[in-house]
């Protein structure tokens, strides 16, 4: 057995042993946690929205196979070159330094790979950009170092969301540094538009389970959207280095039923049917129309009753006096 074959055999054994060690040391069989990181997990968080499902397909079915194939090809070429062209196996090196065909191949093939990736990438970007008609709007403002949320559709004024203290997080059995004292609350199955901005420095609104990651820039309003497919609690964080307490800006989204959402809106002093655009500046036309109709209905009934009562109590007009009979014409003078 030659030196190259022995070296290749040993290298293969080392790689196989390392792969088995990593496989058995990592709990890949553990059930992934929904809405939060899984200890020891190696994959993306489970998807809970259509956009995240699309991102999973793009990552798992497009990017990973291409990356794996490139890594295997490059590793194979390196091993082959080391074994085939070392000083013992190839004592007299070739004198040429260029090969037109190879240079064309290693220029054209990467370009074609990138073009192929871009087709799927742009499709996903368009899905993020082409938001369906929103059912409600949430405005998220990044501050140093907390988040402020506002529901313009329901007329809920801005409220501040801070990280839940460690003792309270442990007592409630929720993840510390991910749980918040005042979460975002949205109904399941509804399209939620998120308007993202900041009041001081650049932050980033990110929640992995919904595939969200949008920069919060002072003086600028960025827009993203999601539609939760299931109820539950989902966690994210600020994903842009924003200062000394950057790690303490969690994002918590509670996805609830419509009835629970309506009750929460009422507890915040808001309304599911704003009566006017002024009452809910961000409300959709349908919401404002429903609210205006609900507000007009109670006022219309008393008006109709008053009109009927007025008509019933009005005095009857006096009968018209008969017209006086005109006197006969005087006889003509004789």
Residue pairs with C-beta under 8 A, 6 or more apart in sequence:
1 9
3 88
4 83
4 84
4 86
4 89
7 83
8 79
8 83
11 79
26 40
26 42
27 40
28 42
30 38
30 39
30 40
30 41
31 38
32 38
32 41
32 43
32 45
32 46
33 41
33 45
33 46
34 45
34 46
34 48
34 209
34 230
34 232
34 234
35 45
35 48
35 209
35 232
35 233
35 234
35 235
36 45
36 175
36 178
36 234
36 235
37 45
38 45
44 55
44 56
44 59
44 60
44 208
45 52
45 208
45 209
46 209
47 53
47 55
47 56
47 209
47 211
48 209
48 210
48 228
48 229
48 230
48 232
48 234
48 255
49 209
49 210
49 211
49 226
49 227
49 228
49 229
50 127
50 227
50 229
51 127
51 128
51 210
51 211
51 212
51 225
51 226
52 208
52 209
52 210
52 211
54 123
54 124
54 127
54 211
55 124
55 211
58 120
58 121
58 124
62 117
62 120
63 117
66 113
66 117
70 113
83 89
84 90
85 93
128 224
128 225
131 191
131 193
131 223
131 225
132 191
132 225
132 227
133 191
133 284
134 191
134 192
134 193
134 225
134 284
135 187
135 190
135 191
135 192
135 284
136 151
136 153
136 154
136 186
136 187
136 190
136 192
136 193
137 151
137 152
137 153
137 192
137 193
137 194
137 195
137 282
137 283
138 149
138 150
138 151
138 184
138 186
138 192
138 193
138 194
138 195
139 149
139 150
139 151
139 152
139 158
139 194
139 195
139 197
139 282
140 147
140 148
140 149
140 184
140 194
140 195
140 196
140 197
140 205
140 216
140 251
141 147
141 148
141 149
141 150
141 158
141 197
141 198
141 199
141 216
142 196
142 197
142 198
142 199
142 200
142 203
142 204
142 205
142 216
142 238
142 242
142 249
143 160
143 198
143 199
143 200
144 200
144 201
144 242
144 243
144 245
145 238
145 242
145 243
145 245
145 246
145 248
145 249
146 160
146 161
146 162
146 163
146 249
147 160
147 161
147 180
147 205
147 238
147 249
147 251
148 158
148 159
148 160
148 161
148 199
149 158
149 159
149 161
149 182
149 184
150 156
150 157
150 158
150 159
151 265
151 268
151 270
152 280
152 281
152 282
152 283
153 274
153 280
153 282
153 283
153 284
153 287
154 265
154 268
154 270
154 271
154 272
154 274
154 280
154 283
155 269
155 270
155 271
155 274
155 279
155 280
156 265
156 268
156 269
156 270
157 269
159 182
159 268
160 182
161 180
161 181
161 182
161 183
161 184
161 251
161 252
162 180
162 181
162 182
163 177
163 179
163 180
163 181
163 248
163 249
163 250
164 172
164 174
164 176
164 179
164 180
164 181
164 250
166 176
168 181
169 175
169 176
169 177
169 179
170 176
172 179
174 233
175 235
177 237
177 247
177 248
177 250
178 235
178 236
178 237
178 250
178 252
179 235
179 250
179 252
180 250
180 251
180 252
183 233
183 252
183 253
183 254
184 251
184 252
184 253
184 254
185 253
185 254
185 256
185 261
185 264
186 192
186 228
186 253
186 254
186 255
186 256
186 261
187 255
187 256
187 257
187 258
187 260
187 261
188 228
188 229
188 230
188 231
188 255
188 256
188 257
188 258
189 227
189 228
189 229
190 227
190 228
190 258
191 225
191 226
191 227
192 225
192 226
192 227
192 228
193 223
193 224
193 225
194 205
194 212
194 214
194 223
194 224
194 225
194 226
195 221
195 222
195 223
195 282
196 205
196 214
196 215
196 216
196 221
196 222
196 223
196 224
197 216
197 217
197 218
197 219
197 220
197 221
197 222
198 216
198 217
198 218
199 218
200 218
201 218
201 242
201 243
202 215
202 216
202 217
202 218
202 240
202 242
203 215
203 216
203 238
203 240
203 242
203 249
204 213
204 214
204 215
204 216
204 238
204 239
204 240
205 212
205 213
205 214
205 215
205 216
205 224
205 236
205 238
205 251
206 212
206 213
206 214
206 236
206 237
206 238
206 239
206 251
207 226
207 234
207 235
207 236
207 251
207 253
208 236
209 234
209 235
209 236
210 226
210 228
210 234
210 253
211 226
212 224
212 226
212 236
213 239
214 222
214 223
214 224
215 222
215 240
216 222
216 240
228 234
228 253
228 255
230 255
231 255
231 256
231 257
232 254
232 255
233 252
233 253
233 254
233 255
234 252
234 253
234 254
234 255
235 250
235 251
235 252
235 253
236 250
236 251
236 252
236 253
237 247
237 249
237 250
237 251
238 246
238 249
238 251
240 246
242 249
256 264
262 272
265 271
265 272
271 279
271 280
271 291
273 287
273 290
273 291
273 294
274 280
274 283
274 287
274 288
274 291
275 291
275 292
275 294
275 295
276 288
276 291
276 292
276 295
277 283
277 288
279 291
280 287
280 288
280 291
283 291
